[in-house]
C-alpha cells in the first residue's frame, strides 16, 4: 500500500519505528494544499501537522510502500480507527493523487491522513519541526519548500 508522508513521518527513523517494511517510492507533491498545524498532540505536547485545501499552494512529501498489515501501526499512531465515525478519529485516512517529483503527468494514488481540526491548536515545538525539516533535507525536497519548513513558527 502506498502512503504519502508530509509531516514527521518524512523522517526515516520515525517511519521505520512504526513500519519496518517502509520502502521509499518517490518524492511527491500534493497540489492545492498547505501544511498547517491544526491539532494538538498530547504525546508530543505541541501542534501537529495537517494538510488543508488551499488553491495554488503545494505540500511536498514522501511516498512510501508499506505492507498492508503495518498500516494498523500508522492508524494507531494517527488516532484513526477504521469503522469508527470520522468525527471520533484524530485523523482520517483517504486516498488522494499526488504527483511524483511534482510532475502532474506522473500521478500516484496514495493514502494520506487528514486531521480533524481542533479550535486553538498549539504551534509545533522545535523537536517536532526538526523531524519535518530533517525529513525534507534527507529526501531532498525542493530547496524553497525546505526553507518554508525551516521558517515554521514554533512554540
Backbone bond lengths (Angstrom), bond angles and torsions (degrees), N, CA, C in turn:
res aa  C-N    CA-C-N  psi(-1)  N-CA   C-N-CA  omega(-1)  CA-C   N-CA-C  phi
1 X - - - 1.444 - - 1.530 108.11 -
2 X 1.315 116.10 145.17 1.455 120.66 -178.07 1.527 110.52 -101.07
3 X 1.316 115.41 138.03 1.459 123.14 -176.48 1.519 109.10 -131.77
4 X 1.330 117.34 131.39 1.458 123.57 177.06 1.521 108.58 -98.82
5 X 1.337 116.25 114.29 1.460 122.66 178.91 1.522 108.97 -100.02
6 X 1.330 116.88 131.62 1.460 121.24 -178.47 1.519 112.90 -127.32
7 X 1.308 117.87 -9.23 1.462 122.33 -177.67 1.514 110.58 -117.85
8 X 1.310 116.68 -131.53 1.466 120.98 -176.17 1.526 113.09 -64.17
9 X 1.324 117.68 -21.09 1.461 120.03 179.69 1.530 112.60 -74.04
10 X 1.338 117.56 -6.46 1.465 118.93 171.05 1.522 109.75 -69.11
11 X 1.335 117.18 -24.26 1.457 121.26 176.50 1.529 108.33 -71.85
12 X 1.327 115.96 120.00 1.468 120.26 -173.57 1.524 112.29 -60.87
13 X 1.319 118.07 -36.49 1.470 120.47 178.02 1.514 111.92 -63.08
14 X 1.330 116.40 -44.24 1.467 120.84 177.21 1.530 110.23 -61.66
15 X 1.338 115.25 -44.83 1.468 120.11 -177.93 1.523 110.92 -63.26
16 X 1.313 116.76 -49.57 1.469 120.36 -178.22 1.524 111.95 -67.49
17 X 1.334 116.88 -24.35 1.460 120.29 175.74 1.517 112.17 -66.06
18 X 1.318 116.79 -24.19 1.471 121.32 179.30 1.518 112.29 -104.39
19 X 1.318 116.39 -33.62 1.467 120.48 -174.76 1.528 109.39 -138.56
20 X 1.312 116.24 95.67 1.470 120.29 -176.97 1.525 112.30 -66.37
21 X 1.313 117.01 -20.56 1.470 120.62 -178.86 1.529 112.45 -81.42
22 X 1.333 118.04 -7.54 1.467 121.50 -172.93 1.521 111.72 -56.30
23 X 1.341 114.51 126.83 1.458 121.59 176.68 1.520 108.29 -125.09
24 X 1.319 115.92 133.03 1.450 121.93 177.96 1.521 109.49 -63.16
25 X 1.330 116.31 133.10 1.460 122.27 175.73 1.526 109.79 -109.85
26 X 1.345 116.66 -52.32 1.461 119.58 -175.54 1.519 111.05 -169.17
27 X 1.307 114.73 157.86 1.462 122.00 163.79 1.522 104.49 -81.14
28 X 1.332 116.71 139.99 1.461 119.24 -177.28 1.524 110.48 -147.06
29 X 1.332 114.02 165.40 1.460 121.64 -178.88 1.522 109.29 -123.10
30 X 1.328 115.53 133.83 1.464 122.54 171.67 1.525 105.94 -99.44
31 X 1.336 117.88 108.28 1.465 119.85 -176.45 1.526 112.14 -75.90
32 X 1.329 113.55 156.87 1.466 122.69 174.11 1.520 113.53 58.25
33 X 1.331 115.38 38.11 1.464 122.60 175.19 1.526 108.41 -141.06
34 X 1.323 116.55 156.26 1.460 121.11 174.03 1.520 109.25 -126.28
35 X 1.320 114.79 152.52 1.460 121.49 176.42 1.520 107.88 -83.21
36 X 1.327 115.53 123.73 1.458 121.24 178.73 1.523 108.14 -136.50
37 X 1.313 115.48 169.59 1.460 121.38 -179.01 1.515 107.28 -120.13
38 X 1.334 115.10 92.81 1.465 121.59 -167.88 1.522 114.06 -109.36
39 X 1.338 116.84 1.75 1.468 120.73 177.95 1.514 108.97 -134.26
40 X 1.314 115.03 153.80 1.462 119.00 172.94 1.523 107.32 -106.19
41 X 1.308 114.10 135.30 1.458 120.36 179.18 1.523 109.14 -99.34
42 X 1.306 115.86 124.01 1.457 120.39 176.61 1.530 108.92 -67.63
43 X 1.325 116.35 -42.63 1.469 121.31 -178.83 1.525 111.46 -61.30
44 X 1.326 117.19 -45.85 1.469 120.92 -177.01 1.525 112.36 -87.60
45 X 1.331 117.09 -20.07 1.453 120.80 -179.44 1.518 113.79 70.61
46 X 1.329 116.25 31.27 1.466 119.61 -178.95 1.522 109.62 -158.83
47 X 1.326 115.42 178.00 1.455 121.03 174.38 1.518 109.66 -72.23
48 X 1.343 115.85 146.43 1.464 120.93 179.75 1.526 110.53 -125.60
49 X 1.321 114.20 159.19 1.459 123.07 -168.06 1.526 114.03 -70.90
50 X 1.314 112.04 152.07 1.455 123.58 176.24 1.525 106.41 -150.50
51 X 1.312 117.37 157.94 1.456 121.61 170.60 1.524 107.58 -113.61
52 X 1.330 114.01 127.14 1.462 121.88 -173.26 1.521 108.69 -119.58
53 X 1.346 118.20 133.74 1.461 119.22 178.25 1.532 111.87 -54.96
54 X 1.326 115.29 130.09 1.459 121.69 176.85 1.527 108.40 -157.20
55 X 1.336 116.40 104.40 1.462 119.82 -178.19 1.528 112.46 -53.81
56 X 1.328 114.41 136.39 1.454 120.63 177.28 1.511 115.50 85.71
57 X 1.325 118.41 -8.01 1.467 122.30 178.42 1.528 108.30 -104.38
58 X 1.316 116.05 157.84 1.468 121.19 179.20 1.515 110.35 -134.33
59 X 1.309 115.48 145.88 1.462 121.99 172.58 1.519 106.99 -115.17
60 X 1.321 115.38 126.28 1.457 121.49 176.84 1.515 109.21 -96.45
61 X 1.323 115.55 150.93 1.449 120.32 178.79 1.506 111.04 -166.38
62 X 1.312 114.29 -161.12 1.457 122.65 -174.31 1.516 109.84 -125.86
63 X 1.316 116.55 135.05 1.460 121.10 173.23 1.525 107.36 -98.54
64 X 1.323 114.82 126.32 1.467 122.70 175.18 1.523 108.55 -113.66
65 X 1.313 115.62 149.71 1.463 121.16 166.47 1.515 106.30 -98.04
66 X 1.337 115.06 128.97 1.461 121.51 -176.18 1.521 108.85 -129.34
67 X 1.316 116.00 139.47 1.463 120.40 175.65 1.530 108.77 -59.58
68 X 1.318 115.80 137.26 1.470 120.82 -175.49 1.528 112.43 -53.53
69 X 1.321 116.83 -40.64 1.470 119.58 -177.49 1.527 112.59 -67.49
70 X 1.328 117.84 -20.25 1.465 119.89 179.15 1.529 113.18 -85.16
71 X 1.319 117.33 -10.30 1.463 118.98 177.18 1.523 110.66 -61.06
72 X 1.317 117.86 -26.87 1.466 120.79 177.52 1.533 110.50 -60.97
73 X 1.334 117.33 -33.41 1.468 120.93 177.84 1.532 110.58 -65.16
74 X 1.333 115.84 -44.06 1.464 119.79 177.73 1.524 110.81 -66.16
75 X 1.328 116.41 -44.10 1.465 120.37 179.35 1.526 110.27 -55.30
76 X 1.323 116.14 -46.25 1.464 120.52 -178.90 1.526 110.29 -63.29
77 X 1.330 116.68 -45.50 1.465 121.05 -179.01 1.530 111.51 -62.91
78 X 1.317 117.04 -33.00 1.464 121.48 -178.06 1.525 112.84 -91.81
79 X 1.318 117.45 2.69 1.459 119.86 178.81 1.513 113.10 69.10
80 X 1.329 115.20 35.35 1.467 120.84 -179.92 1.521 109.22 -117.05
81 X 1.319 115.49 126.87 1.454 120.55 174.85 1.519 108.32 -121.24
82 X 1.348 117.89 113.06 1.466 120.01 178.12 1.529 110.33 -55.02
83 X 1.310 116.38 139.66 1.460 121.12 178.48 1.512 113.26 92.46
84 X 1.314 117.05 -18.78 1.463 120.69 177.99 1.530 107.94 -84.47
85 X 1.335 117.69 148.66 1.463 120.32 177.92 1.520 109.67 -55.04
86 X 1.331 116.32 140.75 1.468 121.59 -178.61 1.520 111.83 -52.10
87 X 1.318 117.34 -41.87 1.457 121.40 -176.79 1.529 112.94 -65.42
88 X 1.329 117.09 -17.95 1.463 121.19 179.63 1.527 112.60 -90.63
89 X 1.322 117.03 -5.40 1.463 122.05 178.35 1.525 109.79 -97.51
90 X 1.333 116.20 151.97 1.468 120.71 172.75 1.519 109.59 -72.77
91 X 1.318 115.49 -41.93 1.459 123.10 177.12 1.518 108.38 -129.76
92 X 1.315 115.90 156.93 1.458 121.62 171.25 1.526 106.95 -117.44
93 X 1.311 115.54 150.16 1.471 121.24 -178.71 1.520 108.44 -109.41
94 X 1.332 115.30 124.37 1.469 121.15 -179.68 1.517 109.36 -134.51
95 X 1.315 115.38 152.74 1.461 119.63 174.70 1.511 109.20 -89.43
96 X 1.331 115.34 134.23 1.457 122.52 177.61 1.517 109.17 -141.83
97 X 1.308 114.11 162.31 1.460 120.26 177.66 1.526 109.25 -91.64
98 X 1.325 115.37 130.09 1.454 121.94 171.52 1.523 106.71 -118.58
99 X 1.329 116.39 165.04 1.465 120.23 -175.86 1.521 110.72 -113.05
100 X 1.323 115.42 117.04 1.465 122.19 178.96 1.526 109.27 -56.22
101 X 1.333 115.77 124.80 1.455 120.72 179.45 1.514 114.19 60.73
102 X 1.322 117.61 14.77 1.458 122.20 -178.37 1.516 114.07 82.69
103 X 1.332 117.44 2.74 1.464 123.21 -176.72 1.528 110.11 -88.14
104 X 1.328 116.35 113.95 1.469 120.77 -177.81 1.520 113.27 -61.19
105 X 1.326 117.54 -20.67 1.465 120.42 179.59 1.530 111.84 -82.63
106 X 1.347 116.85 -0.50 1.469 121.17 -179.37 1.532 110.11 -123.32
107 X 1.338 116.89 68.78 1.464 119.60 -177.77 1.529 112.55 -75.18
108 X 1.324 114.79 147.88 1.464 123.01 174.08 1.522 106.35 -130.64
109 X 1.306 117.30 129.85 1.462 121.69 175.39 1.529 107.38 -91.13
110 X 1.324 116.26 116.76 1.465 120.84 -175.35 1.527 110.51 -136.00
111 X 1.334 114.91 157.70 1.458 120.96 174.25 1.514 108.89 -80.52
112 X 1.337 115.65 139.05 1.464 122.41 179.15 1.526 107.62 -135.76
113 X 1.335 115.95 141.70 1.462 120.96 174.86 1.530 109.21 -94.72
114 X 1.331 115.53 129.48 1.462 123.72 177.05 1.525 107.55 -116.43
115 X 1.325 116.88 130.73 1.464 121.20 -176.57 1.517 112.31 -74.75
116 X 1.311 115.48 146.37 1.456 121.65 163.67 1.531 103.66 -83.90
117 X 1.309 115.17 105.27 1.465 121.57 -171.03 1.521 111.92 -64.22
118 X 1.334 114.20 144.67 1.455 121.78 177.74 1.522 109.44 -111.55
119 X 1.326 117.19 150.59 1.463 118.86 174.42 1.532 109.54 -71.02
120 X 1.312 116.34 144.03 1.465 123.10 175.55 1.526 114.23 53.11
121 X 1.328 118.10 51.23 1.458 118.55 178.44 1.535 110.27 -69.08
122 X 1.312 115.68 161.64 1.461 121.76 178.78 1.519 110.66 -81.91
123 X 1.320 115.91 162.48 1.461 120.72 169.69 1.529 108.35 -75.18
124 X 1.322 117.77 157.42 1.461 118.62 174.17 1.531 109.25 -68.78
125 X 1.334 116.28 158.21 1.459 118.99 174.61 1.532 109.25 -94.01
126 X 1.315 116.84 174.42 1.463 121.66 -175.99 1.528 111.54 -62.25
127 X 1.319 117.38 -40.15 1.468 120.67 -178.28 1.527 111.14 -65.22
128 X 1.327 117.13 -40.70 1.465 120.83 179.81 1.527 110.61 -68.14
129 X 1.347 116.38 -44.91 1.465 119.09 177.15 1.523 110.22 -59.75
130 X 1.330 117.49 -39.14 1.470 121.12 -179.91 1.526 111.37 -60.42
131 X 1.329 118.36 -39.78 1.472 120.98 177.09 1.526 110.81 -59.32
132 X 1.330 115.69 -42.96 1.465 120.23 -178.88 1.528 110.24 -67.98
133 X 1.317 116.58 -47.44 1.466 121.06 -179.09 1.527 110.97 -64.35
134 X 1.332 117.03 -44.02 1.472 119.96 179.13 1.527 111.23 -61.48
135 X 1.332 116.54 -39.90 1.465 119.93 177.14 1.515 111.27 -63.72
136 X 1.319 117.02 -42.78 1.470 121.31 179.29 1.526 110.90 -62.69
137 X 1.324 116.82 -40.41 1.475 120.59 178.29 1.523 110.75 -67.30
138 X 1.326 115.27 -45.72 1.467 119.73 -178.12 1.525 111.72 -56.91
139 X 1.322 116.22 -44.06 1.460 120.86 -176.98 1.527 112.56 -89.46
140 X 1.317 115.91 2.33 1.478 121.89 176.79 1.532 112.34 56.85
141 X 1.325 114.63 50.96 1.457 118.98 173.36 1.531 107.74 -64.35
142 X 1.329 118.16 161.90 1.465 119.99 -177.31 1.537 111.81 -51.09
143 X 1.331 116.80 137.05 1.475 120.67 -176.94 1.526 113.86 -53.89
144 X 1.336 117.59 -38.57 1.464 118.94 -179.57 1.531 111.33 -67.73
145 X 1.326 116.90 -31.01 1.463 119.66 177.11 1.533 109.90 -73.73
146 X 1.322 116.72 -39.60 1.468 119.86 175.47 1.525 110.33 -58.27
147 X 1.332 116.60 -43.23 1.467 120.59 179.21 1.529 110.86 -62.71
148 X 1.331 116.22 -38.71 1.469 120.61 177.62 1.534 110.06 -62.09
149 X 1.317 116.76 -42.99 1.465 120.60 178.90 1.521 111.37 -65.19
150 X 1.318 117.32 -41.10 1.458 121.50 179.19 1.514 111.34 -62.28
151 X 1.338 116.70 -25.73 1.464 121.57 -178.93 1.516 114.23 -89.04
152 X 1.334 117.86 4.31 1.460 120.76 179.45 1.533 108.70 -61.37
153 X 1.329 115.83 128.29 1.467 120.91 177.73 1.524 109.26 -67.69
154 X 1.334 115.33 137.61 1.459 119.36 -179.59 1.524 110.86 -119.16
155 X 1.321 115.31 161.97 1.465 121.28 179.30 1.519 109.76 -77.56
